[in-house]
Amino acid sequence: MNQQELEDIFIRSLDVPMQQDEKENFLKMLQADPSLAKQLEDYKKIRALTLSDEPATFGPFFAAKVIHRIQNTGVVIDRQIFSFFKKFQLAALGVIVAMLILNVWLADQGTVTSILGLDNNAVSEDYQIASFDFYDTLNK
């Protein structure tokens, strides 16, 4: 059997019921050539999908899963940020304590306000800051 006859029988096997002797010859050819049998099976699956009346879906509750994932994206990002900084919280606490100890050591007095740097004024109260009036300066 030549290639053209094989293709004709292959195409007819998809649509038209075959006679018994043709069916036997075709089954022998399919057994001899597994790639042809695989190709026939693939064509039959494609035809079944295209002829079906049911719409293709992504599975049950697909839309609800997508909406849930979109709504919870912020929560996932927040958890990732928290877990990232959780690794460094002990080191950050150590740096803060070291800075406080250094500030206590360098402080002039032992009071809490001087240790935390709350009582240091940049300008004394006796010093008068010269006021600058932009409007008066422009008009003169």
C-alpha positions in Angstrom: 0.0 0.0 0.0 1.5 3.3 -1.0 1.5 6.6 1.0 -1.5 8.1 -0.8 -3.7 5.1 -0.1 -2.6 5.1 3.5 -3.5 8.8 3.9 -6.9 8.2 2.3 -7.7 5.3 4.6 -6.5 7.4 7.6 -8.8 10.3 6.7 -11.8 8.0 6.0 -11.3 6.3 9.3 -12.0 9.6 11.0 -15.4 10.2 9.4 -16.7 7.2 7.5 -17.4 3.7 8.9 -15.1 1.3 7.2 -15.7 -2.2 5.8 -14.3 -5.1 7.6 -11.4 -5.9 5.3 -10.4 -2.2 5.2 -10.6 -2.0 9.0 -8.4 -5.1 9.3 -5.8 -3.6 6.9 -5.9 -0.3 8.7 -5.4 -2.0 12.1 -2.4 -3.9 10.8 -0.9 -0.6 9.5 -1.5 1.0 12.9 0.2 -1.9 14.6 3.2 -1.7 12.2 3.5 2.1 12.7 3.1 3.3 16.3 3.6 7.0 15.3 0.6 6.7 13.0 -1.5 5.2 15.8 -0.5 8.1 18.0 -1.3 10.6 15.3 -4.7 9.1 14.8 -5.4 9.2 18.6 -4.4 12.9 18.7 -6.7 13.8 15.8 -9.6 12.0 17.5 -9.0 14.0 20.7 -8.8 17.3 18.8 -12.0 16.5 16.9 -13.8 15.5 20.2 -12.8 18.8 21.7 -13.8 20.9 18.8 -17.2 19.2 18.4 -18.1 19.4 22.1 -20.8 21.8 23.1 -19.4 22.5 26.5 -17.2 25.6 26.9 -13.7 25.0 28.0 -13.0 26.0 31.6 -10.0 26.4 33.8 -11.5 24.2 36.5 -13.8 24.7 39.4 -13.6 28.0 41.3 -10.9 29.5 39.0 -12.3 33.0 39.1 -12.7 32.9 42.8 -9.1 31.8 43.2 -7.8 34.5 41.0 -9.8 37.2 42.8 -8.7 35.9 46.2 -5.0 36.0 45.1 -5.3 39.5 43.8 -7.0 40.7 47.0 -4.4 39.1 49.2 -1.3 40.3 47.3 -0.7 43.1 49.8 -0.8 40.7 52.7 1.8 38.5 51.0 4.1 41.5 50.4 3.6 42.7 54.0 4.6 39.2 55.3 7.6 39.2 53.1 8.8 42.6 54.3 8.2 41.6 57.9 10.1 38.3 57.5 13.0 40.2 55.9 13.3 42.7 58.7 12.7 40.0 61.4 16.2 38.6 60.5 17.9 41.9 61.4 15.9 43.0 64.5 18.5 41.7 66.9 21.3 43.4 65.1 19.4 46.7 65.0 18.6 46.5 68.7 22.4 45.9 69.4 23.2 49.0 67.3 20.7 51.2 69.3 22.0 49.9 72.6 25.6 50.6 71.5 24.7 54.1 70.4 23.0 54.8 73.8 26.0 53.5 75.7 28.3 55.7 73.6 26.0 58.7 74.2 26.1 58.0 78.0 29.8 57.7 78.0 30.3 61.0 76.1 27.6 63.0 78.0 28.7 65.8 80.2 26.1 65.1 82.9 24.4 61.9 84.0 20.8 63.1 83.5 18.4 61.4 81.2 17.8 64.6 79.2 21.5 65.2 78.5 22.0 61.5 77.7 19.2 61.6 75.1 20.4 65.0 73.9 17.1 66.8 74.7 18.5 69.8 76.6 21.1 71.0 74.1 20.0 74.3 72.6 21.7 75.5 69.5 21.0 79.2 70.4 21.1 80.6 73.9 18.0 82.4 75.2 19.9 85.7 75.5 20.8 85.8 71.9 18.3 87.7 69.7 17.8 86.5 66.2 17.6 89.3 63.7 14.3 89.3 62.0 14.2 89.5 58.3 11.1 91.0 56.6 11.2 90.1 52.9 8.5 92.6 52.0 10.2 95.6 53.7 13.5 94.7 52.1 12.0 94.6 48.6 10.3 98.0 49.0 13.3 99.9 50.3 
